[in-house]
């Protein structure tokens, strides 16, 4: 049986490189996983959702980079002698 891990805000900030205000704003807009209330004054995120969000961001960046690489021909350096 797999158990789900939960990350508090400091761990989410560390893993994503994002700051508190941006994380909560993006969660409110639906662009970032929602936190779960784990106590009266405590929230956490499912680790699996944060890992999936990071993977989706990497995939999107790779797709954009792939399109740019395919459209932009490599230029050889011209060395004057």
RARA-V645340 format. One record per backbone hydrogen bond with DSSP energy under -1.0 kcal/mol. CO is the residue of the C=O (numbers start at 0). NH is the residue of the N-H. Records with the same first field share a line. If there is no record, write none. Layout:
CO=NH, NH
//
This chain:
4=46
6=44
7=11
8=12
9=13
10=14
11=15
12=16
18=22
19=23
20=24
21=25
22=26
23=27
24=28
25=30
35=43
41=37, 38
43=35
44=6
45=49
46=50
47=51
48=52
49=53
50=54
51=55
52=56
53=57
54=58
55=59
56=60
57=61
58=62
59=63
60=64
61=65
62=66
63=67
64=68
65=69
66=70
67=71
//
